[in-house]
Amino acid sequence: MWTVGPVQLFHKSVALNFSTMTLISPETKRKYNRTYEEKLTPEKKERRRRAQAACKRKLRAARKLQGASPTITSTSGPTHPPPLAPLPSGHHSQLDEHLNLDHASGMRGTQVPEDAEMVTWSDGHITVLPTVMREGRNVLTEDAELTKKLAEVPTSKPGSNFVTHFNFQDASRDQLILGIRTSLGDGKCVIVRGAAKPGPTELSMEYLEKRYRIQSTTRVDMHDMELRAKEFSKPHVAGTVGDLIAGISNPNEQRCILDCLIYTGLPEELTSSVLDDGLMAWHRSIRDCPLEGKFVHPDNFLVNGWGLIHQGGVVTTPHHDSEGQNTFVIGDVGLKIWVWFFYKDPRDRQALLQASTSLCDKYDFSQFVAESVTVYPGDLIIQPPGQLHSVYTPIPSFTRGGHFYSYETLPFTELSRWLDSCAGLLLTNQAHEHTEETLWRMTAVIPRLPPNEGSRSTILKKNAPKAIQSSSKDRAITIVQKILRHMDIAARDLPSILTTATDPDTIVDLGNCLSEFQNYYLQQIIYMPVRVYECHTSAGWA
C-alpha cells in the first residue's frame, strides 16, 4: 500500500470532506437560482418554480412516510441524516413515481401467484416474496427466506461510513469524479441520485429494441430460479430476450438475464474514459505494446457494457463480481433494492474468506455490517472490486451497467482475485475470463502517465489463449520487478506486505527508476525481463 511516484498502485486516498461536497449552502443555491432564472422567460420561470415546489412537497411526504416506517438502527452513519436537496423535474430518480411504495398489489395474480406472500422493507417498500408454486408448495422458499432477511437490512443514509451519497444536480462534474474515485479507493460504495435520464414506467420489448437495439430474437442464457433452487450451479435455460419478456405475465416462472451485451456506458458527464483506467491504458500503450499478429480475448472489452433484464420477484443471492473489477449499474426501468455487505475486519483475509463463504453459502449476515439502497430509474451506483452484495428485483426491470479497472482500487482487485482463486464458483455469479491483458497494460503504461495521474492471477496453462503472448505482459512484469527492486521488496513477500502494511499513506519516490521505459529506443530491453533483471521469481507473478 504505497504511492508509486504520482501513480497510486496500492492506493489509500487522502481524506476528502464529503459533507462540503454533497451539500450546498442555501446562499449558494439562491445565487445559482438567480443567475439561472435571469435567462428564462416569465412563463418558464413560473413553470420551474411550480415544479420545484411540487418536488419539495413530494420529497417531504416521502421522508415523512419513511420516518414512520419501522427500521433497524445501523451502527454506521448518523441517526438523523442531512436532508437531500430537491431534484429537478424530468431528470431525477423518479421518487414521485414510487411514493405509494406498494409494489406487490399489481404483481399478485398476474405476474406471481395470487397467494404470494409480501414483505415490508426497512425504507417502507412493500414487495412480493419470490414465489413459484408447484403442487401447492412454493419451491422458492429458500429465496423467500433470504429476501425476508434482506428486507430487515437498514437503509443507507447520507453520512454512512460505507456508502457515499450524491445528488447529481448538486455537485459539479469535477467534484463527482474526484468523490467517486476517492470513495472507491477507500473501499466505499457510491450512489448518485438522478445521474441519468429514466426510462418508461413499464418494461417492454418495444423499448428495448428502440433504445438499445436488443432484439426479441437475441439468443441468451436465462437464469431460472426454479432450476437454481434445485441445483445452484446449473440455473441456465437457453432462449431469447423475447422469451423472457413474454414470461413476465407467467405467474409460474421467475427468470432473469445477466449477460445481455449492449453498447452502453456511464452518463456523459462521467464518461467511462474518465473513470476507466483500464480503457485508458489500452489507448496509451498501443505504441509501446503493439497488437500485430496477436489475439486479444473479447472479454477485455465486452465487460464494459451489459444489460440486466429481470422478471419481478427475483432475488440475486450474495456474491461479488469476478475478476476484481469495479462495477457500475444505472437504473433504467423498474426498481431494484441493492444490499451491500461490509466485513467488520477486512485486514484478515483468511477470516474474510471464511465469512464470505458463509455469507454466500448459508446467508449468514452476522459477520458483516449491511446497508441497502433502492435504485430508482435514473440512479447510478458504483461499487469497488470484491464488494459483496445481494439484489432484489420486486418488479420487471431493466438496468444497464459495466465493469472497469482503476488504479485507486488495485488493492481490492488483488484481494478479489485471490478470493476467486480460493472459492470463485461460490462467491461469484458470472465469470469474465481472460481480462489479465488489461491489467498488464495498466502496469505497462505507468511510465507514460503524466505527473497528475495517479494480484495475483490464475496460473497460465500451456493451452492458454494467445493473449498471454502479448508484449504488454513482458513490459508489465519488468516494470513491477523494477519497482520492487527499487523498494527492496522480494516478490514472495508482497502478499503479506499488502495485508499487514500499517501506513497506507506512505509515498515512495521512484526517482529515475522507470526512466528507461520512457525511451522508445530501449524497447528491446523491456521485452527481455528475465535475462536483463534478476528478481525473486520463485513466487511467480502471473
N, C-alpha and C positions, 0 to 999 in steps of 0.2 A: 504494500500500500504506500507507494511513493509517487511523487510527481516527477516525471522524467522530462527535464527541461521544461518547455512550455506545454508539453503534451502530457495529459494525465492518463497513464496506463492503468494505474491502480488508484482510483480516484476517491478522495473524500473532499467534497467541495467546501469552500469557505461558507460560513454561515450567511444566510440571507433572511432578512426580516420580511416574512410574507405578509405580516399584518399591514405593513405600509404598501404592499404591492396589491393586495386583493381588495382593499377598501380605499375609497377615495373620499376626501373630506367634503362636507356639504358646500363649502365655499368654492372648491374646485368644480364641483358638479354645476353649481349655479353659473359660474363663469363660462363653463363649456356650453351650457344650455343657452345662455345669452348670445354667445358667438354663433352657435349653430342656427338659432332661430332668426337671427338677423338676415339670413339668406332665404328664409321661407316667405311665401305669400301669407296673408292673414288667414286664408282658408286652410292651408296646410299646417300653419302654426296651431290653429284651433283643433284640427284633427289630431295632431301629435299630442297635444295636452290632454285631450279626451282619452286617447289610447293609453297614455301614461297613467292617468287617474284610474282607468279600468284595471290596468295591470296591477297597480298598487293594491286595489281592493281585493283582487283575486289572490294575491300573494299573502295579504293579511288574513284572508279567510283560510288559506291553506295552512299557514303557520298556526292559526288558532285551532284548526282541526287536528293538526299533527301534535300540538301540545296536549290535546285532550286524550290522545290515544296512549295506552299503556306501553312503555318501553323499558328495556333493560338498561340500567345505567352502565355506561362504558367507563373503563378505568383510564382511558386516554381522552384528551380533549376537554375543553371547558364544559361546565354544566349548562351555561347559557351562551350559546354561540352568537357572534355578532350577526345582525340581520343582513340578508342578501340585498344588494341593490336591485331595483326593478329592472327587468329585462325588456328591451324594446319590442314592440309588437311586430310580428312577422318574421323574427329571426331569433327565436329563443327555444327553450326546451319543451315548449307546449305544455307547461304545467297546467294551464287553464283547461286543456283537454282532459285532464285526469283528476279534476278536483273531486269528483264523486268517489274516487278511489275503489269503486266496485268493479272488478274485472272478472267476476265469477258469474253474475246473472246472465250475461249474454253468451256464456260458454256452455252452461249445463243444458243438456238435452239436444244440443246442436253439434257441438264440437267435442264434447266429452259426455259420458253417460249422465243421465238426469240425476242419479243418486251420488254423483261425485262429491266427496267432502270438500269443505272450504277451510281456509286458514287466514288469519289476520296477521299481517306483518308489523314489524316494530314501527314503521312510519305510517301505518293506518291502511295500507293497501289490502284489499280482500281478493284472494285468488282461489281458484280450484286447486286441489291436490292432484298429482299425477294419477291417472286412473285409466286402466284398460280392463274391462270386465270379461271374464271367461268362466262360464258355468256358475254364475252368481258370485264370483270371487274376483277381487282386484289383484291382478298379477303384478302390479307395480307397488306393492305395499312397502318395499324397502325404499323406493324412490319417494313415496309419500312420507315416510318417517324422516328421511333426510330433509325433505322440504319443510317439515314442521320445525326441525332444529334450525334450519337456515332462517325461518321466519322470526325466530327469537333473537337473532343477532342484532345488536343495536345499530341504529342508523349513524353513519359517519356525518360529522358536523364540521363546519369551518373551524379551524384551530386544532384539528386532530393531530396527534403525534405521528400518524401513519399515512394520512391522506391529505394532499394539498388541494384545496378548493379554489377554483377561479370562476368568475363570470366573464365570458368572452368580451363583452362590451365594456368592462370596467378596467381593463389592462391593455397597455399598448402591445404591439407585436413584439418588440424587444423584451418587454417585461415577461410576456408569456414564454418566449423561447428560453430566456435565462431561468425563469422559475421552473419550467418543465425539466430542463437539463439538470438543474441543481437538485430538484426533488428526486429524480430518477437516480442520480448519483448517490443520494443519501438513502436509497432503498425505499423511498416513499412512492405511493401510487398518486395519480393525478386525475382529477375530474374537472373538465371545463364545460360549464353550462352554456348552452346556446352557441356552440362553436361552428355549427353547420346548418344549412337550410334543411328543415324537416321534410319528410316525405308525406304521402297521403295518410289518412286516418286508418285505412284498411289495406291489407296486403293483397295484391292481385298479380296475375301473370302478365296482364297488360302493362302494369307499371314497371315490372322487372325488365320486360322486353324493350320498352321505350326509353327507360332511363339508363339501364346498364347493359342492354343487348344480351340479356340472359334469356335464351330461347327455351321454350317449353320442351323442346326435343333434346336439350343438352343432357348428355349422359353423366350421371353422378353415382356415387356410393352414398346411400342414405343410412343413417344410424336409426335403427328401430329399437324403441325402448323395451318392447316385449322380448325381443331376442337378447338384448343386453341383460335383462333380468335373468334369463336362462343361462347365458354364458357371457361374462363381462367382456371378454376379449374378441367376441365374434358377433357384433351388433349389425353388420353391414348387410344391406339389401341393394342390389343393382336396380337402377331405374332412371327416370328422368326428372328434371325440375318440375315438369308438368304433373307428374305423378304425385309429387309431394304437395303441390298447391291444391290439386283435386282432393287429396286426402284430408285437407283441413276440415271438411264437413263430415268426416267419418269418425263417429264417436269411439270406434273400436280400434283406432290407430293413433299412435304418437311417434312422430319421426322428425328428423332434422337433417340438414346438410351442413357439414363443417368445412368443406373444401371446394366451394364454388368459386373458381378463379375468375376475377374480374379486374379490369383496369381501374384502379382507384388509388386514393392516397389521402393524406391529411388535408384539412381545409387549406385553402390557398394561402392564407396568412401564415400557416405553419407548415409549409411545403416540406415534403419528405427530404428534400435536398438540404434543408436547414438542420434537421434533427438526425438524419440518417448518415452516420459517419461511414458505414459500410458502402453505401452507394457512392458517397464522395470518394472513397478510396479506389473504387473501380475506375472512376473518371480520371483521377490524378496519377494512377500507377500504370496506365496503359502503355506509356512510352518506356518506362523502366522495366515493365514486365509484359512484353507483347504476347499476343494470343495466337500468332500464326501457327497453324497445324496442331492446335491443342483443343481438346474437348472440354467444355465447361458445363457442368451439370445445371439444368434449368432451375433447380430449386434455389440457386443463388439469387434469382430474380423473381420467381413466381410467388415467393413468400411475401413479397412486398404489397400484395393486394389480393384480397379474397372476400367473399360474402358468406354470411351465416344465415340460413333460411330455416326457420323453426315453425312447426305447428305449436298450438297452445298447450300448456301443461307439461312441458319438457324440462327436466332438471339435468344439468350437466354436473356430474359428480366432482368432488375436489380433485384438482390436478394442477400441474404447472405446464407452461408451453415449452416445447422441446427446443434444443439447440442453443439455449442461452440467449435468446433474443428479447428485446423489448417488444411489447405488444400494444397496439392502439386499436380501439374499437369506437365506431361512430354509430349512434342510434339513428335509424332511418325511418322504419315503420314499426309500430307496435311498442313493446315495452320489455325491458329486462331488469332483473334485480341481481346485481353483482355483489358477491360476498368475498371479501379478501381475508386471508388468514396470515397473521404475523407471528412468527415464532418468538417466544419470550427470551431465548438465549441463542441468538444467531451465530455466536462465535464458536460454538461447539458443533462441528459439522456431523460428527457421528451421532450425536443426540438429535440433531436436526433430521438426519436420515431416518432414524427410528420414529421420530414424531411424525414426519411426513408420510412414512409408510402406514402408520396407524391412522392418520387422518384420511388418506386416500383409500385405505382398505376397509377400515372399521368405522369411519366417520367420527373419530374421536377428536373433539374440539378442545379438550382440556388443556393442552399444552400451547394453545395459541390465543392471541387476542384477535378477535374477529370484528369487522365492521362491514356494513352493507351500504350500497348506494343504488338508487333507482335511476336507470339510464333511460331518459325520455328521448323521443326523436329530436335530433339536433345536438345532443350531448356527446362529448368526447371523453373517453377515459384512456389513460396510458399507464401501463404497469411495467416495472423493471423485470429483468430476467429472473426466472425461477420463482416468480410470485405465485404462491398457491392461491387458488380461487375456485369458487363454485358459482354457477349461474342458474337462475330460474327464469324461464320464459313463460309468463302466465297467459299470453295471448299470441296469436300468429304474428311473427315478427321477422323483419329483415334488418340486419346490421352489417356494416362493412368495416373492414379493418386490414391490418397488415403487421408484419414484423420488421424490425430494423435493429442494427447494432450501433452502439455509441461508445466512445472512449470512456465516458464517465462511469458506465455500468459494467466494464470488463471484469471487475472482481466478482460481480453477481453472475456474469456469463460463465466464468470458470467454475463457480460453485454449482450453478445449474447443470452444466455439462457433466460435472462429477456425479451429481445425483442421478442424472440419466444413465451414466455408465454403471451405477450400482443397482438402480431399480427403475429403469426407464419405462418398461412395459406397464408398471403400475402407476407411475407418477404423472405420465402424460397421456393425452387422448388423441393426439395427431402428430405424427413424426414428420420432420422435414430433413431429408438426408443430404449429405454432401455439401454443406454450406461452409466447410472449412476454408474454401478458396477466398471467401470474403474476409475472414479473419486474417488470413495470410496477407492479403492486400492492405488491410488496415495497419498491419505492422510494417509492411514494405514501404508504405508511403510516409512514415514518420519523418524521415529526414527532409521531406519536401514540404512539410507543413509550415505555414507562416508562424511567427512568434506568438500570435494571439490565439492559436488553436490548441487547443489542447485536448491456463486451462489445459486443460489437458484433454485432447480429443481422443476418439477411438483409435486403436492401433490399426495402421494401414495394412491391408492384406495384398497378396501378390496380384489378385484379380480385381483390385480397386480400379475405379474409372480413371481415364487418362488425366483428369483434372489434377491429380496429385503430382503429375509431372510438370506442372506449370512452374515457370521460373519465379513466380511470386512466393512460393513456399521456400525456395532456397534463400531468396533475399530476406524473407521474414525471419527465418531461423538464424541467419547470420547477424541480423540487427539485434535480435534478442540475445544471442550469445555475446555480442559486443557490449551490450548494456550490462549484462550480468557480470562480465569480466571487469568492467569499469567500476561496478559497485562491489566487487569482490564477493560475489554470491555464487555458490555452486547450484547448478540446475536442480540437483536432487534435494536441495534444501528449500526450494522455492515454495512448494505447497505448505510446509509448516510455517514459513515466514508469513505467508498470506493469511494464515489462520490466527497467528499469535501476535502480529505486529500491534504495538500499543500506541504508536504515534502516527496516525494515518495522514497527518498534515505535513509530514517531513518533505522538504523539497530537495531534490538531488540535482546538483549542477553537473550536466554531462560534458560541459566544455566543448572540445572538438572531437568528442568520442565518435560521432556519426558523420564527421565531415567528409570522409572518403565516399560515403554513399550519395553525396550530392554532386559528385563529379561523374559526368556521363562517360568519360573515357576509362573509368575504372570498373565498368560493369562486369568484365571478365573475372575480377576478384570476387565480386559479390556472388557469383554463381558457383564458387568452389569453397563453401564454408568449411567443410570437413578438413580439407587439405591445408587451407590457409590459417585457420584458427584452431588452437587446442581448446577444448571445452569439455566439461563433465557431461558427456552424452549418455552415460550409462543409465541415467534416469529416464532418458527418452523424452524428446519434445516433439509430439505429433499432434 
